[in-house]
Structures are given as C-alpha cells and as structure tokens.
Amino acid sequence: MARIFITGSSDGIGQVAGKILADQGHSVVLHARNADRAASTKQAVPNAEAVLVGDLRSISETKNLAKEANNLGKGPFDTIIHNAGIGFGATSSREITADKISAVFAVNTLAPYILTCLMDKPTSRLLYMSSDSHYGGDNSMRNVTQSHSYGDSKMHDMMLANAFARRWGEGIQVVSMDPGWVRTKMGGSMAPGSIDKPTKALAEWAAGKGNLASLKSGTFFNPRGAATPDPAAGVVAKQEELLKICKEVSGVGIPGE
C-alpha cells in the first residue's frame, strides 16, 4: 500500500482519485483551502488519513501546509500530486493576492514549487498537473508573477516537472499530466469528457501500477499514455529562470542548492 498526498482534493479529479485510493486501502492525505471544505472532503472520503488545510494563494499558508504534511509523523510520502489549480472564470482568476502576485501564479505555479522544496521528497513518484492549455503558453517569464493566464501557469507546471526530473529523476519518477477537458467545476458542464478516465488513470499511477507508472522521468502524459509536449516547456534556461523567480518571490530554495 502506498502513502499519497494530493493538493486541491476537496472536489473534482483530486477528490475522486483520492477516494479510489483510500477505498483501496492506501494511506491518502487530502488538501482543502479552508476548514469548511476540509470537513466536507472528510465526509466525502471517510477513509482518508487526513485532510490538511491551506490556502495556496498565500505564501505563508503554503509554507505551513508543507510543515503540517511533514509533521504527520509517518515519514515521506510515496507519491505527491500537485493537483490544485484555478482559472477559467474562477472568481479568483483575476485576483492579486496579499503577497502582491497573481492568484493564478500563486496557486498554479508558486505553490507546487514551494511544496516541492519544503516537503520531504517522496520516495517514488511526483506529479505536476498540467493541461493541454499549456500548448502555446508563454515561457518568456515576462511579468510572470502578475500573469492571470491559465495556459502560462500550466506551461510552468510542466517546466517545474522537467526541472525537478533533471534533479531527482534518477531516484524517483517526476512527471506532468494532462487529464483532458472533463466535466468538473473547473472544466465546466459543457466539457466533452467524463471524469472517470483521468481519475482512474491518476489513481493507478499514484499507486505505482500500470503503464503510466513505468514512464521515464520528465514524461508528459494523458490518460492514454505519453504525449508530445510544447517544446517551450523543455527549454532548460527558461526552467532555471522560473525556479529563480519562484525562489526570489517565496524565499524558499531547492534543498541542497
């Protein structure tokens, strides 16, 4: 049985995948942005080990979330899934946070960076949730902390996956995923796809089973298998520039660097 942490798991793909895994007997820690959502998540996934609370729009709350995850006292997770994301008409998608950065950048880009740096490194698998919206995303880093672009942030998630795959990929599998346009709160009711395929694929991968779990680090995949990413996500110099910006904004550096 695996021990798994999933951000943004109070609804949608994160919650459904978490429930599949918890009901299979895996030790699953979920995440919600506030106490009310945490309570409803625990009710929806009663077999979860815990539901941690942290608003990823806040740098300080994100840092505290990492601390709480480490302090659960059961050692590092086998699998960490950076699933949380905002965009596509969310009320916060045009917000500038108290930290003077775009909420989209804070949640979709900076939070997974901070959590990756501050949480104990997983023993087996690390995933950054991207999207086909990354195609054509801007990797220039121009005014990046103020960008409200969902597509840019999903490009960033792939860049983070590639950057950490270069650093850690020989020890653990570091990947990014496009779940597809599916019917969730973010995807909307008009989305053509069902949530079933991506959640089953994500849960199987998280448990270390199936073809997706055997893909090499740095792979971008969808529920069907490996996919071809936008080449802009593979530019190492831009990956490093993004890491530098994230460090400057958050005050958090990559362990050992």
N, C-alpha and C positions, 0 to 999 in steps of 0.2 A: 504494500500500500504506500502511496506517495503522500507527501505533505505539500500543499499547494496554496499560494496566495494570489488573489485576483483583485485588482483595483476596479473601481466602477462596477461593482457587482450587486447593486441594490435593485437592478432591473435588467432587462434585455439579455444580450448574449452572455454577459458575465454572470448574472444570477442563474440562468438556466444551465449553463455549463457547470457552475458551482454545485447546483442541486444534483445533477447527474453524478458528479464525482463524489459528493458527500453520501449520496444514497448507495453508491458502490462500496462505501467503507473507507474511502480516502479521507485524510485529515485536511479539511478545507477551511481557510481563513478568508472571509469576505471583507468588503470595504464599502462604507457608505459615507456621504458627505456630512450628515448630521444625525443626531440621536433618533429623531423620528423615523428617518429612512432606515437606520440600523435596526430599529425594533421591528419594522415591517419585513425587513430582509431576514431577520432571525425567525420570524413566524413562517416565512415562505420556504426557508431552508433550515428546518429544525435540527438537522444532523450536522450543521456546520460547527466546527470547533469554536469559532468566534467571529464576530463582526466588529471590525475596528472602525473608528470614526475619524475623519479628517477631511477638511475642505481643501481640495488640491489647488484652488485658486490662491490660497495663502501659502507663502514660502514657509512660514513658521509652523503652520499646521501640517504641512507635508513633511517637514523635518521631524515633527513629533510623531507622525504616523510611522515613519521608519523606526523610530526609537521604540514605539509600542510593539511593532512587529518583532523586533529583535528581542524585546523583553518578555515575550510569551514563554520563553524558557525551555523550548523544546529543540533548540539548535536551528541551523539554517533550513530553509525550505528546499525541497527537491525542485520545485517549479515555481517561478514567479511570472505572472501575466500582467503586463501593463495595459489594461483594457480601457481605463477611464478615458472619456473624451467628450467634448462639447462642440457644437457647431450646427449648421443647417437650421437656422431660425430659433435656436435656443435663446431664451431671454438674456442669457449672459454672454452670447456670442459676440456682442459689440462692447462688452464691458472692459473698462480699465480698472484693475484691482487696486487695493490699498497699497500694494507694492509698486504701483505705477507701471505695470505691464499689462498687456492684453490678457484677458481671461483665457482665450484660446491658447495663447502661447504658454500661459501658466499651467493649465491642466494637461494639454496635449503634448507639450514638448518639455517644459521645465520639470514638471512633477516626476515623469519617468526617469529623467536624468538624476534628480535628487535621490529618489528611492533606490536607484541602481547603485549610487555611490555610498549611501548610508546604510542600507540594509545588508545583512550578511549575504555574501554571494551564494546563490543557490547551488546545490550540489550537481544538478543535472541539466536543467532547462530554463531558458529566459526568453520571453516573447514580448515584442512590442506590437500592439495592434495598429495596423496601418489601414489603408483603404485604396481602392482604385482611383480615388480622388487625388492620390499623390502624383499621378501622371500629369506632367505639365506644372507641377508645383515648383515654386521658386527656391533655389538653393543658394541664392546670392548673399543672403544674410543682411540685406539692406533693411534697416529699420525693423529688424526681426522681432524685437520684444514688444512692438506696438502692433504687429500684424494680427488681423482678425481672420485671416484666411485659413479655412479648414484644410484645403489642399496643401498649403505650405506646411502646416503642422503635421500632416500625415507623411509628407516628404521627410520632415525632421525625424519622425519616429523610425523610418527606415534608415536614415543616416545614423541615428543612435544605435540601432541594431547592428549596422555594419561596423561602426566604430568599436563597439564592445565585442563583436565577433572577432575582430582583429586582435584584441587584447586577451580575450578569455576563451576564444573558440576552440582551442585545443583541449580545454578541460571540460567545458560544458557546451551545450547546443544553444546558440544565440540566433534567433530568427525574427522575422516580421511576417505578419499575416494580413491578408485582405479577406474579410469574412463575406464580402459581397453586399449588394444592396438588398437588405432584407427588412421585413416588417417588424420594426422596433420603434420605440419612442423617438430615437434619432432618425431612423430610416424612413419613418412615416408609414401611413396606412396604404399608400399607393405603391410602395416598393414591390417589385415583382417576385422576390424570393421569400421563402419560408425561413424562419429562424432555426429550423430543425437541423439542416445540414451543417451550418457553421458551428453550432453548439456541440453537436456530436463529434465533429472533427476536432474542435478545440479540446474537448474533454478527453478524447482518445489520445491526442498529442500530449496533454498535460500529465497523463498517467504513464507516459513513455511507451505507448502502444501504437501499432500501425505504421504505415509508410512514412507519415509526416515526422515521426519521432526519429527516423533514421536519416533525415536530410542533413546535409553538412551545414555548419555554422555560416551565417551570412545569407542563407537562402530566404527568399521572399516566396510565400506560398498562399494558396487559397484552399478551400476545402477539397479540391480535386487533386492538388499536388503542387509542385514547384511552378512558379510563374515568372515571367520576364519583367523585371522592374524598370522604371525610368532610369536611364544611365546616370542622370544627375545625382541620384542617391548614392552612387558608388564613387564619387569624387572625394578622395581621401583628404585633400586640403580643405575642402568645404566641411567635411565631417569634423575635422580638428578645429576649424573656426567656430562651428556650432558648440562644440564642447567648451571652448574657451569662453564664449559668450555666456553659456549656462553657468560656468564656474564664477564668472565675474558678477552675474546677477544674483546668484544664490549664496555665494560664499562657500560653496561646497566643491571640493576637488575629488578627482578619482583616486581611490586608495592606492598608495604607492607611487603617485606621480606628483 
